[in-house]
Structure formats: structure tokens, C-alpha cells
Amino acid sequence: MPPAVPASGPADDTGRSVWSRALSWVDPLVVMILSALLLGLLLPASGVVADVLDVVRTAAIVLLFFLYGARMATGEVWAGLRSWRLQGSMLAATYAAFPVLGLLVQLLPDTLVSPELKTGLLYLSLLPSTVQSSVVFTSIARGNVAGAITGATISNVVGIVLTPLLVGVLMVRTSGETGGNLWGILLQLLLPFAAGQLVQRWTGPWLRARPHLTRVTDRSAIVLVAYTSVSEATVSGAWSHVTWVALVVLAVVCAVMLATMLFLTWSGGGWLGLPRDDRVALLMCGSKKSLATGLPMAAVLFAPALAASVALPVIVFHQLQLAVCAVLARRLAAQVE
């Protein structure tokens, strides 16, 4: 646990000010996304500029999923499957328990949560787990880091195929959406990923040794998708139903979903007889959803106006999961220490 701030002054015994400690909790990616959202609201692109950005966004998504395939070591994924109880429970939490929560949210009255935001919450529940934050928090909490790496990676590999399929099946029945353009899914998601896997034998070690390159690509694609989606929604008037009250209700619903999954994953690990380090990995991987995958996929799966509303729950949940799991990871680490 970080040292407490003494009452005698604004700095702690490490010389860091209260302000700098507060900034350390801020996720730079979320700041960039919120800036893109604000820019899309105030200065939306239209006409030729919007057409050019649409082409650039498509190219960025293709590059993003190509690099996903090009940097993931296929051998490591298959090796991780040997821990079938841990990996199976992670997949069950991500693609079974979480979607059930998303379907239950659809029972809320439209006067409480708008149909567009309920669609976004269902879409959120179908996304794969995160990789980076799941692994980092598992490490902080003294959990099974190797299991977290494998589980989160498998979740994302499976999600490339399973998330669009679940969207196509569940969202047709609940929201009337078609689940996106199948050609768009094939050309922008699956084929680039498969092409990346074909060359990852040569590109994988080089890319994994230079994580800053893929980090720039990831964040650039996400911010671009966030701006173009919000910009198109602003031009079409899709934000007329979103109020401050709706945002507060959305945050509460996301918090309840997160708390439920944290309880189910931790308790489920105990019911399965998993050791503590595996329970920590299940807790951190099974309770999270990927913003990096969710926003680009939304741009492919949904019409532009709806994609912005769908993206909003993903962004809110992402920030909540970072803040809550950071606290949990430190408390779990303190118990071991």
C-alpha cells in the first residue's frame, strides 16, 4: 500500500506531492479518449473531411487487428490451455456469466436506461477481457501472472470470432440490430488477424520486444475511432437523449455489473478449488472488458450514430474497472505481505 500523506504538509515521505499522486491514478488513454469525445462534440467532421476520416479509420482498424495477430505467439496460447480449469473459468466468466448480466440489464425500463445505452451495455458484456491491465493487476496482487497472460490472450483471440457471433445472435433478439456487416467483420477483423498470425513467426519477437510501437498503434486507432464515432453521432443528432442523469444511471449500472462479476469470479474460484494465485488471475481477467478491442469493433459492427452510444458504456466501465481493481490489487498484495 502507498504511504499515507502526513498531515504536516502536502508531500509524502517520498517527496511526491498529493497532486502528483492523484495524477498517477489517471489513465492516459482515458484522458485521450475523453478529449476525442469532447472534440467530436464541439468540432464534428463533415463532408469531405468526414469521408477521408472514415477511410483512415478503416485502415487503422485493419492495421490494429493485423498487429494483434502479428505479435501474439501461437505456441504460448496453446501451452496455456494445459491449465484447463483456470482458462475454462476465465472464458466462462467472460463469455457466459457476463453476457447473462448484459441480458438482465435489458429488462430495465427504458425510462431508467435508454434503449441505445442498454444496447451498449449488452455489447459491453460480449467483449473479450483486457490483456495489459489484467496482467498488471494480477502481478500487483501476487497472482498467477503466467495464467493471466495466457487467459487474457486466449480471451482476445477467441473474441475476434466469438464477439461478432454473439452480437449477431443476441443483439438481433434484444435490440433489433443486425449485428453488423458480415463482410466488414471478415475484411476488417478476421482476415487481418489471420494474416498477422501467418507472419507472427517472424514479426512476433520483434514486435513484442518493442511494445511502444504497438502501444502507439493501439491508442491512435482507439482515439480515432472515438472521435469519428462521436463526430458522426453529433452530426446526425444522436446525442439528444443523453443527459447528465442518464450518465449517472449508466455509471451506477456499470458499477453493479462490475461488483457482480468481481464477486462471481472470486467466489467461483473458491468453489472450483483453485489456489489463491489462480483465483487472483480469474478475478482480474474475468471481471474486465477490453476497451482496445471494443471501440474498433463497434465501428465495424454498428451504424455510426449507434456506435457512439454503444461506445459510451464501454468507456465508463473501463474507467471503473481500472479504479476498483487497482484498489483490490493493492489490498490483496497487502494480505500476502
C-alpha positions in Angstrom: 0.0 0.0 0.0 1.3 3.5 -0.8 2.3 5.5 2.3 -0.2 7.9 3.8 0.2 11.6 3.3 1.3 13.3 6.5 -0.9 16.0 8.0 2.0 18.4 8.3 2.4 19.1 4.6 1.2 18.3 1.1 4.0 15.9 0.2 4.6 12.3 1.5 7.9 10.8 2.6 8.9 10.0 -1.0 8.7 13.7 -1.9 5.7 13.3 -4.2 3.0 15.8 -3.8 -0.6 14.9 -3.3 -1.3 16.3 -6.7 1.3 14.0 -8.4 -0.1 11.0 -6.5 -3.6 11.8 -7.7 -2.3 12.1 -11.3 -0.8 8.6 -11.0 -4.3 7.2 -10.9 -5.4 8.8 -14.1 -5.3 6.6 -17.2 -3.7 8.5 -20.1 -5.8 6.5 -22.6 -9.0 7.6 -20.9 -7.8 11.2 -21.0 -7.1 10.9 -24.7 -10.5 9.3 -25.3 -12.4 11.9 -23.3 -10.5 14.6 -25.3 -11.5 13.0 -28.5 -15.1 12.8 -27.4 -15.2 16.4 -26.4 -13.6 17.4 -29.8 -16.2 15.3 -31.6 -19.0 17.1 -29.8 -17.6 20.6 -30.3 -15.9 20.3 -33.7 -17.5 17.4 -35.6 -16.2 16.5 -39.0 -18.5 16.7 -42.0 -18.3 16.5 -45.8 -15.0 15.6 -47.4 -13.2 15.6 -44.1 -15.6 13.1 -42.7 -15.2 10.9 -45.8 -11.4 11.0 -45.5 -11.5 10.2 -41.8 -13.8 7.2 -42.5 -11.2 5.7 -44.8 -8.4 6.4 -42.3 -10.4 4.8 -39.6 -11.0 1.7 -41.6 -7.2 1.4 -42.4 -6.4 1.9 -38.7 -8.7 -0.9 -37.6 -7.3 -3.2 -40.3 -3.7 -2.4 -39.1 -4.7 -2.8 -35.4 -6.1 -6.3 -35.9 -3.2 -7.3 -38.2 -0.8 -6.3 -35.4 -2.8 -8.2 -32.8 -2.2 -11.4 -34.9 1.4 -10.5 -35.8 2.5 -10.1 -32.1 0.6 -13.0 -30.4 2.7 -16.1 -30.1 0.5 -19.0 -31.1 2.7 -21.5 -29.2 2.2 -19.7 -25.9 -1.6 -19.7 -26.3 -1.7 -23.5 -26.8 0.7 -24.1 -23.9 -1.6 -22.1 -21.6 -4.5 -24.4 -22.4 -3.0 -27.1 -20.2 -4.4 -25.2 -17.1 -7.9 -26.1 -18.3 -9.7 -25.2 -15.0 -8.3 -21.7 -14.9 -8.6 -21.0 -18.6 -12.1 -22.5 -18.8 -13.4 -20.5 -15.8 -12.0 -17.3 -17.4 -13.8 -18.0 -20.7 -17.0 -18.9 -18.8 -16.9 -15.7 -16.9 -16.2 -13.6 -20.0 -18.5 -15.2 -22.5 -21.2 -16.8 -20.3 -21.7 -15.1 -17.0 -21.1 -11.6 -18.3 -23.5 -11.9 -21.2 -26.2 -13.1 -18.8 -25.7 -9.8 -16.9 -26.0 -7.9 -20.2 -29.2 -9.7 -21.0 -30.6 -8.9 -17.5 -29.9 -5.2 -18.0 -32.2 -5.3 -21.0 -35.1 -5.9 -18.5 -34.6 -2.4 -17.0 -37.3 0.1 -18.1 -36.5 2.5 -20.9 -37.4 5.4 -18.7 -34.4 4.4 -16.5 -31.8 3.4 -19.2 -32.4 4.4 -22.8 -32.6 1.6 -25.4 -29.3 2.8 -27.0 -27.4 2.6 -23.7 -28.9 -0.8 -22.9 -27.6 -1.9 -26.3 -24.2 -0.6 -25.4 -24.3 -2.4 -22.0 -25.2 -5.7 -23.8 -22.4 -5.1 -26.3 -20.0 -4.4 -23.4 -20.9 -7.8 -21.8 -19.9 -9.6 -25.0 -16.4 -8.2 -25.3 -13.2 -10.1 -24.5 -11.1 -9.4 -21.4 -8.3 -6.9 -21.3 -4.7 -8.0 -21.5 -2.4 -5.3 -20.2 -4.4 -4.2 -17.1 -5.4 -7.7 -16.2 -1.8 -8.9 -16.2 -0.6 -5.8 -14.3 -3.2 -6.0 -11.6 -2.6 -9.8 -11.3 1.1 -9.1 -10.8 0.4 -6.4 -8.1 -1.9 -8.7 -6.3 0.7 -11.6 -6.3 -1.4 -13.8 -8.5 -0.6 -16.2 -11.3 0.8 -13.9 -13.9 1.5 -16.6 -16.5 -2.1 -17.8 -16.2 -3.3 -14.2 -16.6 -1.2 -13.6 -19.7 -2.4 -16.8 -21.3 -6.1 -16.4 -20.2 -6.3 -12.8 -21.4 -4.6 -13.6 -24.7 -6.9 -16.6 -25.3 -9.9 -14.4 -24.5 -8.9 -11.9 -27.1 -8.1 -14.5 -29.7 -11.5 -16.2 -29.2 -13.2 -12.8 -29.1 -12.1 -12.0 -32.6 -14.6 -14.6 -33.7 -17.0 -15.1 -30.8 -17.8 -11.5 -30.0 -19.2 -10.7 -33.5 -21.1 -14.0 -33.4 -22.7 -13.2 -30.0 -23.5 -9.7 -31.2 -25.2 -11.2 -34.3 -27.2 -13.7 -32.2 -28.1 -11.8 -29.0 -28.5 -8.3 -30.3 -30.9 -9.3 -33.1 -33.2 -10.7 -30.4 -32.9 -7.9 -27.8 -32.4 -4.6 -29.7 -33.3 -5.4 -33.3 -29.8 -4.7 -34.5 -28.4 -6.9 -37.3 -25.1 -7.3 -35.5 -23.1 -5.5 -38.2 -21.9 -6.1 -41.7 -20.5 -9.6 -42.1 -18.2 -8.5 -44.9 -16.9 -5.7 -42.6 -16.2 -8.2 -39.9 -14.4 -10.5 -42.3 -12.4 -7.9 -44.1 -11.6 -5.6 -41.2 -11.2 -8.0 -38.3 -10.7 -11.7 -39.1 -8.6 -11.5 -42.3 -6.1 -9.0 -40.9 -5.8 -11.1 -37.7 -5.3 -14.3 -39.7 -2.7 -12.6 -41.9 -0.9 -11.4 -38.8 -0.8 -14.9 -37.4 0.7 -16.2 -40.7 3.7 -13.9 -40.3 3.9 -13.8 -36.5 6.7 -16.4 -36.5 8.9 -13.6 -37.9 7.3 -10.5 -36.7 6.2 -11.6 -33.2 9.5 -11.5 -31.4 10.4 -8.1 -33.0 7.0 -6.6 -32.0 7.0 -8.0 -28.5 10.4 -6.5 -27.9 9.1 -3.1 -29.0 5.8 -2.7 -27.1 5.9 1.1 -27.6 5.3 0.6 -31.3 2.1 -1.4 -30.9 1.0 0.9 -28.0 1.1 3.9 -30.3 -0.9 2.0 -32.9 -3.5 0.8 -30.3 -4.0 4.2 -28.8 -4.1 6.0 -32.2 -6.8 3.6 -33.5 -8.9 3.9 -30.4 -8.8 7.7 -30.3 -9.5 7.9 -34.0 -12.5 5.6 -33.6 -13.7 7.6 -30.6 -13.6 10.9 -32.4 -15.1 9.7 -35.7 -17.9 7.9 -34.0 -18.9 10.8 -31.8 -18.4 13.2 -34.7 -20.8 11.3 -36.9 -23.3 10.9 -34.0 -23.1 14.7 -33.4 -23.9 15.5 -37.0 -26.8 13.0 -37.0 -28.2 14.3 -33.7 -27.8 11.0 -31.9 -26.9 12.7 -28.6 -30.2 14.4 -27.9 -31.3 11.6 -25.5 -28.1 11.6 -23.4 -28.4 13.7 -20.2 -26.4 14.0 -17.1 -29.0 11.9 -15.3 -28.5 9.2 -17.9 -24.8 9.3 -17.4 -25.1 8.9 -13.6 -27.5 6.0 -14.0 -25.2 4.4 -16.6 -22.3 4.7 -14.1 -24.4 3.0 -11.4 -25.4 0.2 -13.7 -21.8 -0.4 -14.7 -20.7 -0.4 -11.1 -23.3 -3.0 -10.2 -22.2 -5.2 -13.2 -18.5 -4.9 -12.1 -19.3 -5.7 -8.5 -21.3 -8.7 -9.5 -18.5 -10.1 -11.7 -15.9 -9.5 -9.1 -18.0 -11.5 -6.6 -18.7 -14.3 -9.0 -15.1 -14.7 -10.2 -13.6 -14.6 -6.7 -16.3 -16.9 -5.2 -16.3 -19.1 -8.3 -12.6 -19.7 -8.0 -13.1 -20.8 -4.4 -15.9 -23.2 -5.4 -13.7 -24.7 -8.1 -10.9 -25.3 -5.5 -8.4 -23.0 -7.4 -5.3 -22.0 -5.4 -5.1 -18.3 -4.4 -2.8 -17.2 -7.2 -5.2 -18.7 -9.8 -8.2 -17.1 -8.0 -6.5 -13.7 -8.3 -5.9 -14.3 -12.1 -9.5 -15.3 -12.5 -10.7 -12.2 -10.5 -8.6 -9.8 -12.6 -9.2 -11.3 -16.0 -12.8 -12.5 -15.7 -14.2 -9.2 -14.4 -12.8 -6.9 -17.1 -13.7 -5.9 -20.7 -11.4 -4.6 -23.4 -11.7 -1.0 -24.5 -8.9 -1.5 -27.0 -11.0 -4.2 -28.8 -14.4 -2.8 -28.0 -14.2 0.6 -29.7 -12.8 -0.6 -33.1 -15.2 -3.5 -33.2 -18.1 -1.2 -32.5 -17.1 0.9 -35.5 -17.4 -2.2 -37.7 -20.5 -3.8 -36.1 -22.8 -0.8 -35.8 -24.0 2.2 -37.8 -22.0 5.4 -36.9 -24.8 7.0 -35.0 -25.4 3.9 -32.8 -21.7 3.2 -32.5 -21.1 6.3 -30.4 -23.9 5.4 -27.9 -22.7 1.8 -27.8 -19.1 3.1 -27.0 -20.2 5.2 -24.1 -20.8 2.2 -21.7 -17.5 0.7 -22.7 -15.6 3.8 -21.8 -17.4 4.3 -18.5 -16.9 0.6 -17.5 -13.2 0.8 -18.5 -12.5 3.6 -16.1 -14.5 2.0 -13.3 -12.6 -1.3 -13.7 -9.2 0.4 -13.5 -10.0 2.4 -10.4 -11.7 -0.5 -8.5 -9.2 -3.2 -9.5 -6.3 -1.0 -8.6 -7.6 -0.8 -5.0 -8.4 -4.5 -4.9 -4.9 -5.5 -6.2 -3.1 -3.5 -3.5 -5.3 -4.9 -0.8 -4.7 -8.5 -2.0 -1.0 -7.8 -2.1 -1.1 -6.4 1.5 -2.7 -9.6 2.7 0.2 -11.6 1.3 2.8 -9.3 2.7 
